[in-house]
Amino acid sequence: MISNEYVIISFNRIFSLHPELMSSAPGRVNLIGEHTDYNGGFVLPAAINREIRIAARTRHDRILRLYSESFAEMFETSLATGIIPSGKKGWQDYFLAVVDGFVKRGVDVPGMDIYICGDIPQGAGLSSSAAYEVCATILLNAVCNAGLSPCEIAILAQAAEHSPFVGVKCGIMDQLISVMAQADHALLIDCHTLETMPVPFDSSRAKIVLINSMKRRGLVDSEYNRRRAECEDGLRIMRKLSGKEFPTIRHIPADVFERFQESLTENHRRSIRHNLTENERVHHFSKCLAGGDYETAGRLLYASHESLRTDFEISCAELDCIVQIASRCEGVYGCRMTGAGFGGCAVALVEPTHVEDFALVMSVEYEKSFSILPEIHVTSPSAGATAMVAR
Ligand code: GLA
């Protein structure tokens, strides 16, 4: 976590003035429900104890100055001349995409000096970009008195990710959990209705351990968009075959899928099957958490990984290796890849007294196979995004 004091001092160092407002937004780990959000399905993420922080001071002109601590770079533009994507999908584009979202809603965005920092590892599948968009959105909502509801904040942040400034057709999970998270709870999200239900997480029974494979998710954006397009095609074909207008894949009943699956291509069949089985696992897992059955919850994590590896095909050798090592360790309930896939992190639920040994064995074993130490991070479910006066 980054202290308010640190953010204020850092702002001051760059702009020689005191900030007026600040915001924070956490990254997330998805416990279960992968690649189901953009198919109207169910997910169960939790916020982690890593975050993006932004501090702001309004200006009397129309100049927007952004400073990124991670990139040690200043970016300056005039809001008077319109907001244009840099074309590089750089760190400043995420902020500009959010500004553009407010302007498009008819909100008058003032000139500002902005300081951006954070401690969420980038490209590790912990949603640093969604946290950044949410952090910017919740800040501008406060600066401009725009009155957006928590759900509207998540939707505006997601629209920023979809926009030409960034260009990834992500689902709503990452933004929604970053806004709505509650400490000590995971959040069951119905991605069709956007209804949410907090599910208690008992940190005395299990710790959430994140294992970063250190494999940067190279082609993830194009692969992600391709998987999404494949699911949309699959849904279209299922509608045609069955003569039923299912709103999303989630609405396809299992027996209808059974009846028509032979007429689908292998890829479409697998994508839909993963979604339907994963949605069932999310509900089962939520019930297990609520009832304190971490053993069964752990087995569902392994099953989810298997479905992502074989049906959805978004795992990789590094993530498979982490899951295999975890399955041999004492005190591990379960483990799976988490996030978009193709690299990034795996998540394990581990009995608190075994966390240290687990981290040690994981580091040694993983390094033997891939000649790199994984970064291991232990977290409990944290609270969601906030905006506050800087003092
Ligand atoms: C990324 C996206 C999410 C979700 C996951 C996969 O994190 O941003 O919307 O689709 O991948 O579950």
Boltz pocket constraint, residues with backbone or C-beta under 6 A from the ligand:
constraints:
  - pocket:
      binder: B
      contacts: [[A, 30], [A, 33], [A, 34], [A, 35], [A, 36], [A, 37], [A, 38], [A, 125], [A, 127], [A, 170], [A, 171], [A, 172], [A, 173], [A, 174], [A, 339], [A, 340], [A, 341]]
      max_distance: 6.0
